Amino acid sequence: MENNKATIETLNDLVQINNDRIKGYENAIKETKNDDELVAIFNNKILESQQFKSTLTEEVQVLGADADNTNSISGTIHRTWLEVKATFTGHSEKSILEDCEFGEDAIKKAYQSALDEEYLPAYIRDILNDQQAILSQSHDEIKALRDSVEQH
């Protein structure tokens, strides 16, 4: 029973960081000026997190909890996507991408923290590993974009 509660808490923390990621990319879109390619990439990241959130929410419900109760104060995962940098620093394409990369680093760490927990059931671990693989690709994509901006 205790493991069930801890699993629910971990999943709700991941739901929340995906909410943070969605908000972060929504902010990035607002700051992105006339760059349809970047807006499309950011929208894709929002869609990823919406899908992840949906899957995680279903699992929380299967475990018998309320998935809407995502403000877990005692959560084991430290959540910050772009909350630390709620307003973008320089508003340049490079600074926006740097902030997005910072957020991608944060969500990767959150997923790794979750996967480091020994109590997670194997099927939940599989879901998180799949999501983490996609997040890793997203991180690398944002990093490559940031690096390409530096070279211009």
C-alpha atoms as a printed R data frame, in Angstrom:
    type eleno elety resid chain resno      x      y       z
1   ATOM     1    CA   MET     A     1  0.000  0.000   0.000
2   ATOM     2    CA   GLU     A     2  2.837  2.368   0.840
3   ATOM     3    CA   ASN     A     3  4.493  1.625  -2.521
4   ATOM     4    CA   ASN     A     4  1.187  2.363  -4.257
5   ATOM     5    CA   LYS     A     5  1.002  5.770  -2.548
6   ATOM     6    CA   ALA     A     6  4.620  6.556  -3.446
7   ATOM     7    CA   THR     A     7  4.030  5.535  -7.075
8   ATOM     8    CA   ILE     A     8  0.978  7.809  -7.272
9   ATOM     9    CA   GLU     A     9  2.973 10.691  -5.812
10  ATOM    10    CA   THR     A    10  5.791 10.154  -8.315
11  ATOM    11    CA   LEU     A    11  3.383  9.990 -11.250
12  ATOM    12    CA   ASN     A    12  1.603 13.136 -10.090
13  ATOM    13    CA   ASP     A    13  4.964 14.913  -9.858
14  ATOM    14    CA   LEU     A    14  5.653 13.905 -13.453
15  ATOM    15    CA   VAL     A    15  2.202 15.127 -14.493
16  ATOM    16    CA   GLN     A    16  3.059 18.475 -12.905
17  ATOM    17    CA   ILE     A    17  6.450 18.818 -14.595
18  ATOM    18    CA   ASN     A    18  4.773 18.045 -17.915
19  ATOM    19    CA   ASN     A    19  2.312 20.863 -17.099
20  ATOM    20    CA   ASP     A    20  5.335 23.082 -16.418
21  ATOM    21    CA   ARG     A    21  6.868 22.034 -19.741
22  ATOM    22    CA   ILE     A    22  3.654 22.886 -21.602
23  ATOM    23    CA   LYS     A    23  3.555 26.332 -19.955
24  ATOM    24    CA   GLY     A    24  7.224 26.853 -20.709
25  ATOM    25    CA   TYR     A    25  6.801 26.138 -24.408
26  ATOM    26    CA   GLU     A    26  3.651 28.266 -24.529
27  ATOM    27    CA   ASN     A    27  5.750 31.132 -23.133
28  ATOM    28    CA   ALA     A    28  8.490 30.384 -25.652
29  ATOM    29    CA   ILE     A    29  5.966 30.575 -28.513
30  ATOM    30    CA   LYS     A    30  4.816 34.000 -27.292
31  ATOM    31    CA   GLU     A    31  8.423 35.210 -27.363
32  ATOM    32    CA   THR     A    32  9.271 33.670 -30.729
33  ATOM    33    CA   LYS     A    33  9.000 36.299 -33.403
34  ATOM    34    CA   ASN     A    34  8.188 35.305 -36.988
35  ATOM    35    CA   ASP     A    35  9.841 31.901 -36.864
36  ATOM    36    CA   ASP     A    36  7.268 29.373 -38.005
37  ATOM    37    CA   GLU     A    37  9.790 26.514 -37.773
38  ATOM    38    CA   LEU     A    38 10.496 27.185 -34.080
39  ATOM    39    CA   VAL     A    39  6.803 27.635 -33.306
40  ATOM    40    CA   ALA     A    40  6.092 24.265 -34.954
41  ATOM    41    CA   ILE     A    41  8.858 22.590 -32.922
42  ATOM    42    CA   PHE     A    42  7.604 24.147 -29.684
43  ATOM    43    CA   ASN     A    43  4.025 23.089 -30.488
44  ATOM    44    CA   ASN     A    44  5.318 19.553 -31.023
45  ATOM    45    CA   LYS     A    45  6.906 19.596 -27.542
46  ATOM    46    CA   ILE     A    46  3.590 20.772 -26.063
47  ATOM    47    CA   LEU     A    47  1.821 17.890 -27.793
48  ATOM    48    CA   GLU     A    48  4.414 15.433 -26.425
49  ATOM    49    CA   SER     A    49  3.816 16.584 -22.876
50  ATOM    50    CA   GLN     A    50  0.040 16.516 -23.325
51  ATOM    51    CA   GLN     A    51  0.308 12.893 -24.449
52  ATOM    52    CA   PHE     A    52  2.674 12.022 -21.579
53  ATOM    53    CA   LYS     A    53  0.331 13.707 -19.110
54  ATOM    54    CA   SER     A    54 -2.638 11.765 -20.444
55  ATOM    55    CA   THR     A    55 -0.819  8.442 -20.064
56  ATOM    56    CA   LEU     A    56  0.417  9.285 -16.559
57  ATOM    57    CA   THR     A    57 -3.041 10.491 -15.502
58  ATOM    58    CA   GLU     A    58 -4.590  7.209 -16.661
59  ATOM    59    CA   GLU     A    59 -2.062  5.260 -14.592
60  ATOM    60    CA   VAL     A    60 -2.783  7.349 -11.490
61  ATOM    61    CA   GLN     A    61 -6.489  6.625 -11.944
62  ATOM    62    CA   VAL     A    62 -5.805  2.900 -12.417
63  ATOM    63    CA   LEU     A    63 -3.964  3.003  -9.085
64  ATOM    64    CA   GLY     A    64 -7.137  4.424  -7.539
65  ATOM    65    CA   ALA     A    65 -6.144  8.043  -6.988
66  ATOM    66    CA   ASP     A    66 -7.292 11.430  -8.191
67  ATOM    67    CA   ALA     A    67 -4.929 12.498 -10.936
68  ATOM    68    CA   ASP     A    68 -6.062 16.110 -10.662
69  ATOM    69    CA   ASN     A    69 -4.441 16.369  -7.236
70  ATOM    70    CA   THR     A    70 -1.018 17.146  -8.665
71  ATOM    71    CA   ASN     A    71  0.212 19.688  -6.147
72  ATOM    72    CA   SER     A    72  2.099 17.164  -4.075
73  ATOM    73    CA   ILE     A    73  3.993 19.182  -1.490
74  ATOM    74    CA   SER     A    74  6.018 16.218  -0.294
75  ATOM    75    CA   GLY     A    75  6.926 15.101  -3.801
76  ATOM    76    CA   THR     A    76 10.287 13.439  -4.214
77  ATOM    77    CA   ILE     A    77 10.927 14.986  -7.605
78  ATOM    78    CA   HIS     A    78 12.041 18.570  -7.838
79  ATOM    79    CA   ARG     A    79  9.909 20.280 -10.425
80  ATOM    80    CA   THR     A    80 11.000 23.342 -12.337
81  ATOM    81    CA   TRP     A    81 10.667 23.680 -16.009
82  ATOM    82    CA   LEU     A    82 10.754 27.322 -16.908
83  ATOM    83    CA   GLU     A    83  9.406 28.443 -13.562
84  ATOM    84    CA   VAL     A    84 12.906 29.496 -12.560
85  ATOM    85    CA   LYS     A    85 13.060 31.601 -15.692
86  ATOM    86    CA   ALA     A    86  9.380 32.492 -15.924
87  ATOM    87    CA   THR     A    87 10.197 35.469 -18.073
88  ATOM    88    CA   PHE     A    88 12.670 34.965 -20.835
89  ATOM    89    CA   THR     A    89 15.914 36.814 -20.330
90  ATOM    90    CA   GLY     A    90 16.957 38.416 -23.589
91  ATOM    91    CA   HIS     A    91 14.110 37.363 -25.857
92  ATOM    92    CA   SER     A    92 16.618 36.495 -28.565
93  ATOM    93    CA   GLU     A    93 16.189 33.196 -30.355
94  ATOM    94    CA   LYS     A    94 19.352 31.962 -28.668
95  ATOM    95    CA   SER     A    95 18.198 32.924 -25.152
96  ATOM    96    CA   ILE     A    96 14.776 31.353 -25.730
97  ATOM    97    CA   LEU     A    97 16.423 28.114 -26.857
98  ATOM    98    CA   GLU     A    98 18.838 28.235 -23.902
99  ATOM    99    CA   ASP     A    99 15.873 28.527 -21.538
100 ATOM   100    CA   CYS     A   100 14.112 25.666 -23.319
101 ATOM   101    CA   GLU     A   101 17.237 23.526 -23.043
102 ATOM   102    CA   PHE     A   102 17.393 24.330 -19.313
103 ATOM   103    CA   GLY     A   103 13.810 23.118 -19.034
104 ATOM   104    CA   GLU     A   104 14.560 19.966 -20.998
105 ATOM   105    CA   ASP     A   105 17.452 19.269 -18.597
106 ATOM   106    CA   ALA     A   106 15.056 19.674 -15.654
107 ATOM   107    CA   ILE     A   107 12.453 17.265 -17.014
108 ATOM   108    CA   LYS     A   108 15.133 14.704 -17.882
109 ATOM   109    CA   LYS     A   109 16.382 14.869 -14.285
110 ATOM   110    CA   ALA     A   110 12.828 14.500 -12.967
111 ATOM   111    CA   TYR     A   111 12.264 11.373 -15.035
112 ATOM   112    CA   GLN     A   112 15.627  9.957 -13.959
113 ATOM   113    CA   SER     A   113 14.739 10.602 -10.306
114 ATOM   114    CA   ALA     A   114 11.472  8.761 -10.821
115 ATOM   115    CA   LEU     A   115 13.190  5.845 -12.518
116 ATOM   116    CA   ASP     A   116 15.717  5.640  -9.671
117 ATOM   117    CA   GLU     A   117 12.876  4.828  -7.265
118 ATOM   118    CA   GLU     A   118 12.927  1.115  -6.447
119 ATOM   119    CA   TYR     A   119  9.212  0.851  -5.628
120 ATOM   120    CA   LEU     A   120  7.941  1.534  -9.157
121 ATOM   121    CA   PRO     A   121  6.103 -1.391 -10.747
122 ATOM   122    CA   ALA     A   122  7.757 -2.738 -13.901
123 ATOM   123    CA   TYR     A   123  4.929 -1.643 -16.215
124 ATOM   124    CA   ILE     A   124  5.172  1.958 -14.893
125 ATOM   125    CA   ARG     A   125  8.946  1.831 -15.312
126 ATOM   126    CA   ASP     A   126  8.426  0.790 -18.961
127 ATOM   127    CA   ILE     A   127  6.105  3.756 -19.571
128 ATOM   128    CA   LEU     A   128  8.585  6.168 -17.979
129 ATOM   129    CA   ASN     A   129 11.501  4.704 -19.936
130 ATOM   130    CA   ASP     A   130  9.567  5.199 -23.184
131 ATOM   131    CA   GLN     A   131  8.711  8.798 -22.282
132 ATOM   132    CA   GLN     A   132 12.283  9.458 -21.149
133 ATOM   133    CA   ALA     A   133 13.633  8.256 -24.511
134 ATOM   134    CA   ILE     A   134 11.402 10.760 -26.338
135 ATOM   135    CA   LEU     A   135 12.395 13.519 -23.905
136 ATOM   136    CA   SER     A   136 16.046 12.753 -24.521
137 ATOM   137    CA   GLN     A   137 15.518 13.184 -28.270
138 ATOM   138    CA   SER     A   138 13.660 16.439 -27.616
139 ATOM   139    CA   HIS     A   139 16.508 17.708 -25.464
140 ATOM   140    CA   ASP     A   140 19.025 16.889 -28.191
141 ATOM   141    CA   GLU     A   141 16.852 18.621 -30.806
142 ATOM   142    CA   ILE     A   142 16.593 21.814 -28.728
143 ATOM   143    CA   LYS     A   143 20.337 21.708 -27.976
144 ATOM   144    CA   ALA     A   144 21.156 21.300 -31.685
145 ATOM   145    CA   LEU     A   145 18.890 24.246 -32.538
146 ATOM   146    CA   ARG     A   146 20.578 26.365 -29.857
147 ATOM   147    CA   ASP     A   147 24.006 25.369 -31.169
148 ATOM   148    CA   SER     A   148 23.019 26.238 -34.747
149 ATOM   149    CA   VAL     A   149 21.886 29.709 -33.645
150 ATOM   150    CA   GLU     A   150 25.271 30.277 -31.969
151 ATOM   151    CA   GLN     A   151 27.037 29.583 -35.258
152 ATOM   152    CA   HIS     A   152 25.105 32.235 -37.201
